[in-house]
Amino acid sequence: MAACRPKRLPAWVFHGDKDGAVPVENSHKIHDALQKLGAPVKLTIYPGVGHDSWTQTYDNPEFWAWLFAQKRDA
């Protein structure tokens, strides 16, 4: 069932609160919807950051540790 997949897929959503291209509310909605499904989801909002939330994310060792700790279920 494709509808159940997001519920099992770990996700970490990142967004800058000053993003002028994509409203930060979109990330809150995605996070809340996944959380409602019981998905393992995290949300990080960077204060004062615009559309470039990836630079701080990629510079964060915690992100890489989390990413490489993810394993596919058998």
C-alpha positions as CSV (number, residue, x, y, z in Angstrom):
1,M,0.0,0.0,0.0
2,A,1.6,3.2,-1.2
3,A,-0.5,5.3,1.3
4,C,1.3,3.6,4.3
5,R,4.8,4.2,3.1
6,P,5.3,7.7,4.5
7,K,4.3,6.4,7.9
8,R,7.4,4.2,7.9
9,L,9.8,6.6,6.2
10,P,12.0,8.7,8.6
11,A,12.0,12.3,7.6
12,W,13.7,15.4,8.8
13,V,12.3,18.6,7.4
14,F,14.4,21.8,7.3
15,H,13.3,25.3,6.5
16,G,14.5,28.9,7.0
17,D,11.9,31.2,8.6
18,K,12.8,34.0,6.2
19,D,12.4,31.9,3.1
20,G,10.8,34.1,0.4
21,A,10.4,31.3,-2.2
22,V,8.6,28.7,-0.1
23,P,6.4,29.6,2.9
24,V,7.7,28.1,6.1
25,E,4.0,27.1,6.8
26,N,4.4,24.4,4.1
27,S,7.1,22.6,6.2
28,H,4.9,22.9,9.3
29,K,2.0,21.3,7.4
30,I,4.1,18.5,6.0
31,H,5.6,17.8,9.5
32,D,2.2,17.9,11.2
33,A,0.6,15.6,8.6
34,L,3.5,13.0,8.9
35,Q,3.3,13.2,12.6
36,K,-0.4,12.5,12.5
37,L,0.4,9.3,10.6
38,G,2.8,8.3,13.3
39,A,5.8,8.8,11.0
40,P,9.3,9.3,12.5
41,V,9.6,13.0,11.5
42,K,11.6,15.9,12.8
43,L,11.4,19.6,12.0
44,T,14.1,22.2,12.2
45,I,13.4,25.8,11.4
46,Y,16.4,28.0,11.1
47,P,15.9,31.6,12.4
48,G,16.9,34.3,10.1
49,V,17.6,31.9,7.2
50,G,16.1,32.4,3.7
51,H,15.7,29.8,1.0
52,D,19.2,28.3,1.7
53,S,18.5,26.0,4.6
54,W,20.7,23.2,3.1
55,T,24.0,25.0,4.0
56,Q,23.4,24.8,7.8
57,T,21.9,21.4,7.4
58,Y,24.9,20.0,5.5
59,D,27.3,21.6,8.0
60,N,25.5,19.9,10.9
61,P,27.2,16.6,12.0
62,E,24.0,15.6,13.8
63,F,22.2,15.5,10.3
64,W,24.8,13.2,8.8
65,A,24.8,10.9,11.9
66,W,21.0,10.7,11.7
67,L,21.0,10.2,7.9
68,F,23.5,7.3,7.9
69,A,21.7,5.7,10.9
70,Q,18.6,5.1,8.8
71,K,18.1,1.5,7.6
72,R,15.5,-0.1,5.3
73,D,13.2,-2.6,7.0
74,A,13.6,-6.1,5.8
